[in-house]
Amino acid sequence: MAKSMYQITLDYNNAVTQAENLEQVAKNIEKMINNEFSPCMNDISRNWTGDNANAYIAKGNKLKNEMQNSADELRKAAKTIRQIAGNTYRAEKAAYDVAKKRSYNK
Protein backbone atom coordinates (compact mmCIF):
# COMPACT_ATOMS: atom_id res chain seq x y z
CA MET A 1 0.00 0.00 0.00
CA ALA A 2 1.32 3.41 -0.92
CA LYS A 3 2.10 5.95 1.74
CA SER A 4 -0.01 9.04 2.15
CA MET A 5 1.62 12.43 1.96
CA TYR A 6 0.91 12.74 5.67
CA GLN A 7 2.87 9.55 6.41
CA ILE A 8 5.74 10.62 4.14
CA THR A 9 5.99 13.96 5.96
CA LEU A 10 5.63 12.33 9.36
CA ASP A 11 8.45 9.86 8.59
CA TYR A 12 10.68 12.70 7.44
CA ASN A 13 9.93 14.80 10.52
CA ASN A 14 10.59 11.81 12.81
CA ALA A 15 13.97 11.22 11.16
CA VAL A 16 14.92 14.89 11.52
CA THR A 17 13.88 14.80 15.17
CA GLN A 18 16.12 11.78 15.74
CA ALA A 19 19.01 13.62 14.07
CA GLU A 20 18.39 16.60 16.35
CA ASN A 21 18.41 14.28 19.38
CA LEU A 22 21.78 12.86 18.34
CA GLU A 23 23.19 16.35 17.92
CA GLN A 24 21.91 17.30 21.35
CA VAL A 25 23.66 14.29 22.88
CA ALA A 26 26.87 15.34 21.10
CA LYS A 27 26.50 18.87 22.50
CA ASN A 28 25.91 17.47 25.99
CA ILE A 29 29.05 15.33 25.75
CA GLU A 30 31.12 18.32 24.67
CA LYS A 31 29.60 20.50 27.38
CA MET A 32 30.52 17.87 29.95
CA ILE A 33 34.07 17.65 28.56
CA ASN A 34 34.53 21.42 28.67
CA ASN A 35 32.70 22.26 31.89
CA GLU A 36 33.37 19.26 34.10
CA PHE A 37 35.93 16.79 32.82
CA SER A 38 38.69 19.13 31.64
CA PRO A 39 38.59 21.36 34.75
CA CYS A 40 38.68 18.25 36.94
CA MET A 41 41.71 16.87 35.08
CA ASN A 42 43.40 20.27 35.33
CA ASP A 43 42.85 20.30 39.10
CA ILE A 44 44.28 16.82 39.40
CA SER A 45 47.37 17.73 37.38
CA ARG A 46 47.98 20.77 39.58
CA ASN A 47 47.57 18.89 42.84
CA TRP A 48 49.06 15.47 42.14
CA THR A 49 52.58 14.79 40.92
CA GLY A 50 54.64 11.73 40.16
CA ASP A 51 54.54 8.74 37.85
CA ASN A 52 51.07 7.63 38.93
CA ALA A 53 49.73 11.12 38.39
CA ASN A 54 51.17 11.22 34.89
CA ALA A 55 49.66 7.81 34.08
CA TYR A 56 46.28 8.92 35.41
CA ILE A 57 46.38 12.16 33.41
CA ALA A 58 47.33 10.22 30.27
CA LYS A 59 44.34 7.91 30.77
CA GLY A 60 42.15 10.93 31.35
CA ASN A 61 43.34 12.52 28.13
CA LYS A 62 42.70 9.29 26.25
CA LEU A 63 39.17 9.18 27.67
CA LYS A 64 38.62 12.82 26.73
CA ASN A 65 39.67 12.08 23.14
CA GLU A 66 37.36 9.06 23.01
CA MET A 67 34.48 11.15 24.30
CA GLN A 68 35.16 13.83 21.68
CA ASN A 69 35.34 11.17 18.98
CA SER A 70 31.97 9.84 20.15
CA ALA A 71 30.47 13.32 19.89
CA ASP A 72 31.93 13.70 16.40
CA GLU A 73 30.52 10.32 15.34
CA LEU A 74 27.09 11.27 16.66
CA ARG A 75 27.19 14.42 14.54
CA LYS A 76 28.18 12.38 11.49
CA ALA A 77 25.31 10.00 12.14
CA ALA A 78 22.89 12.93 12.47
CA LYS A 79 24.14 14.38 9.18
CA THR A 80 23.71 11.01 7.47
CA ILE A 81 20.18 10.63 8.86
CA ARG A 82 19.28 14.07 7.52
CA GLN A 83 20.69 13.27 4.08
CA ILE A 84 18.91 9.92 3.87
CA ALA A 85 15.67 11.41 5.20
CA GLY A 86 15.81 14.19 2.62
CA ASN A 87 16.55 11.79 -0.22
CA THR A 88 13.80 9.43 0.90
CA TYR A 89 11.32 12.27 1.31
CA ARG A 90 12.00 13.56 -2.20
CA ALA A 91 11.77 10.08 -3.72
CA GLU A 92 8.57 9.17 -1.90
CA LYS A 93 7.01 12.55 -2.71
CA ALA A 94 7.87 12.08 -6.39
CA ALA A 95 6.35 8.58 -6.32
CA TYR A 96 3.28 9.96 -4.56
CA ASP A 97 2.90 12.68 -7.19
CA VAL A 98 3.20 10.14 -10.01
CA ALA A 99 0.64 7.86 -8.38
CA LYS A 100 -1.71 10.78 -7.84
CA LYS A 101 -1.50 11.80 -11.51
CA ARG A 102 -2.15 8.23 -12.62
CA SER A 103 -5.22 7.93 -10.42
CA TYR A 104 -6.67 11.12 -11.94
CA ASN A 105 -5.97 10.02 -15.52
CA LYS A 106 -8.24 6.96 -15.23
C-alpha positions in Angstrom: 0.0 0.0 0.0 1.3 3.4 -0.9 2.1 5.9 1.7 0.0 9.0 2.2 1.6 12.4 2.0 0.9 12.7 5.7 2.9 9.5 6.4 5.7 10.6 4.1 6.0 14.0 6.0 5.6 12.3 9.4 8.4 9.9 8.6 10.7 12.7 7.4 9.9 14.8 10.5 10.6 11.8 12.8 14.0 11.2 11.2 14.9 14.9 11.5 13.9 14.8 15.2 16.1 11.8 15.7 19.0 13.6 14.1 18.4 16.6 16.3 18.4 14.3 19.4 21.8 12.9 18.3 23.2 16.3 17.9 21.9 17.3 21.4 23.7 14.3 22.9 26.9 15.3 21.1 26.5 18.9 22.5 25.9 17.5 26.0 29.1 15.3 25.7 31.1 18.3 24.7 29.6 20.5 27.4 30.5 17.9 30.0 34.1 17.7 28.6 34.5 21.4 28.7 32.7 22.3 31.9 33.4 19.3 34.1 35.9 16.8 32.8 38.7 19.1 31.6 38.6 21.4 34.8 38.7 18.2 36.9 41.7 16.9 35.1 43.4 20.3 35.3 42.8 20.3 39.1 44.3 16.8 39.4 47.4 17.7 37.4 48.0 20.8 39.6 47.6 18.9 42.8 49.1 15.5 42.1 52.6 14.8 40.9 54.6 11.7 40.2 54.5 8.7 37.8 51.1 7.6 38.9 49.7 11.1 38.4 51.2 11.2 34.9 49.7 7.8 34.1 46.3 8.9 35.4 46.4 12.2 33.4 47.3 10.2 30.3 44.3 7.9 30.8 42.1 10.9 31.4 43.3 12.5 28.1 42.7 9.3 26.3 39.2 9.2 27.7 38.6 12.8 26.7 39.7 12.1 23.1 37.4 9.1 23.0 34.5 11.2 24.3 35.2 13.8 21.7 35.3 11.2 19.0 32.0 9.8 20.1 30.5 13.3 19.9 31.9 13.7 16.4 30.5 10.3 15.3 27.1 11.3 16.7 27.2 14.4 14.5 28.2 12.4 11.5 25.3 10.0 12.1 22.9 12.9 12.5 24.1 14.4 9.2 23.7 11.0 7.5 20.2 10.6 8.9 19.3 14.1 7.5 20.7 13.3 4.1 18.9 9.9 3.9 15.7 11.4 5.2 15.8 14.2 2.6 16.5 11.8 -0.2 13.8 9.4 0.9 11.3 12.3 1.3 12.0 13.6 -2.2 11.8 10.1 -3.7 8.6 9.2 -1.9 7.0 12.5 -2.7 7.9 12.1 -6.4 6.4 8.6 -6.3 3.3 10.0 -4.6 2.9 12.7 -7.2 3.2 10.1 -10.0 0.6 7.9 -8.4 -1.7 10.8 -7.8 -1.5 11.8 -11.5 -2.1 8.2 -12.6 -5.2 7.9 -10.4 -6.7 11.1 -11.9 -6.0 10.0 -15.5 -8.2 7.0 -15.2 
